[in-house]
Each structure stands twice: as structure tokens, then as C-alpha cells.
């Protein structure tokens, strides 16, 4: 994943150095609300992973499953993390749209 970012950085620098793109235009898209929202989602998701919240929420939700259904460990971690990401996305988008 890091190689993609490095490659994009080199391509962007190439356009700026060739004069095809002004520095102002090259970095204008970085301040868009969509990019900021995605960056916030990545930060919050990594925070959920690093703090161990995903290991706590998954078993807490799925150990009380009805009908004796057994969820796999991946589902116990993935579903709550996905739900938390959706909640954060909705909150971030709503705060960006109502801030104006």
C-alpha cells in the first residue's frame, strides 16, 4: 500500500516540476472534505485497533448470539469494526456538511 502512495507522490512531483501543474493546484485537492473524512476514518480505525477496542467489542456483542449460533473470530472482530467505522463516517460527514 505504501508503494502506491510513493508512486503517486513521484508522479505529482513530476507534473509540478515539468510545469504541467502548479503547486497550488497540485495540493488543492488535499483539503477537500472527502479526503479529510477518509483520513479521519483511517485514524479512528487504527485507534480502535491499537487500543484493543475491537477485541473487546466483538466478543461482548457476539457471545450473546441467539439460537446458539457460533461466530468465527474474524466475524467477531470484523463486524464491530465495520459498524464503528460506519458510525464514525456518518458523524464525520454530518459534521462537515453542517459546519458551513
C-alpha positions as CSV (number, residue, x, y, z in Angstrom):
1,X,0.0,0.0,0.0
2,X,2.9,2.3,0.8
3,X,4.3,1.8,-2.7
4,X,1.1,3.3,-4.2
5,X,1.5,6.5,-2.1
6,X,5.1,6.8,-3.0
7,X,4.4,6.3,-6.7
8,X,1.6,8.9,-6.6
9,X,4.0,11.3,-4.8
10,X,6.6,10.9,-7.5
11,X,4.0,11.4,-10.3
12,X,2.6,14.5,-8.6
13,X,6.2,15.9,-8.3
14,X,6.9,15.1,-11.9
15,X,3.9,17.1,-13.0
16,X,4.8,20.1,-10.8
17,X,8.5,20.0,-11.9
18,X,7.5,19.8,-15.6
19,X,5.3,22.8,-15.2
20,X,2.1,20.9,-16.2
21,X,0.6,21.6,-12.8
22,X,1.1,24.5,-10.4
23,X,1.9,23.7,-6.8
24,X,-1.3,25.3,-5.7
25,X,-3.4,23.1,-8.0
26,X,-1.3,20.0,-7.0
27,X,-2.3,20.3,-3.4
28,X,-5.7,21.9,-3.7
29,X,-7.5,18.5,-3.6
30,X,-5.9,17.5,-0.3
31,X,-8.1,19.9,1.6
32,X,-11.4,18.7,0.3
33,X,-13.9,17.4,2.8
34,X,-13.9,13.9,1.3
35,X,-10.2,13.5,1.7
36,X,-10.3,14.8,5.3
37,X,-13.2,12.4,6.1
38,X,-11.3,9.4,4.7
39,X,-8.2,10.4,6.7
40,X,-10.2,10.7,9.8
41,X,-11.7,7.2,9.2
42,X,-8.3,5.8,8.8
43,X,-7.1,7.4,12.0
44,X,-10.1,6.3,14.0
45,X,-9.9,2.8,12.7
46,X,-6.3,2.5,13.6
47,X,-7.0,3.9,17.0
48,X,-9.7,1.2,17.5
49,X,-7.2,-1.4,16.5
50,X,-4.3,-0.1,18.6
51,X,-6.4,0.4,21.8
52,X,-7.7,-3.1,21.7
53,X,-11.3,-2.0,21.4
54,X,-12.0,-4.3,18.5
55,X,-11.1,-7.4,20.7
56,X,-13.4,-6.2,23.5
57,X,-16.4,-5.2,21.4
58,X,-16.6,-8.3,19.2
59,X,-16.8,-10.9,21.9
60,X,-19.1,-8.7,24.0
61,X,-21.6,-8.5,21.1
62,X,-21.4,-12.0,19.8
63,X,-21.1,-14.1,22.9
64,X,-24.8,-13.4,23.4
65,X,-25.9,-14.6,20.0
66,X,-29.4,-16.1,19.7
67,X,-30.1,-19.8,18.9
68,X,-26.6,-20.9,19.9
69,X,-25.0,-19.6,16.6
70,X,-21.2,-19.6,16.8
71,X,-19.5,-16.6,15.1
72,X,-16.0,-17.1,13.8
73,X,-13.2,-15.0,15.4
74,X,-12.9,-13.0,12.2
75,X,-16.6,-12.1,12.3
76,X,-16.3,-11.2,16.0
77,X,-13.7,-8.6,15.1
78,X,-14.7,-7.5,11.6
79,X,-18.4,-6.8,12.1
80,X,-18.0,-4.4,15.1
81,X,-15.0,-2.7,13.5
82,X,-17.1,-2.2,10.3
83,X,-20.0,-0.9,12.4
84,X,-17.8,1.5,14.3
85,X,-16.3,2.7,11.0
86,X,-19.8,3.4,9.6
87,X,-20.8,5.4,12.8
88,X,-17.6,7.5,12.6
89,X,-18.2,8.1,8.9
90,X,-21.7,9.3,9.4
91,X,-20.7,11.5,12.2
92,X,-17.7,13.0,10.3
93,X,-19.8,13.6,7.1
94,X,-22.6,15.1,9.1
95,X,-20.3,17.4,11.0
96,X,-18.6,18.5,7.7
97,X,-21.9,19.2,6.0
98,X,-23.4,21.1,8.9
99,X,-20.3,23.2,9.7
100,X,-20.9,25.6,6.8
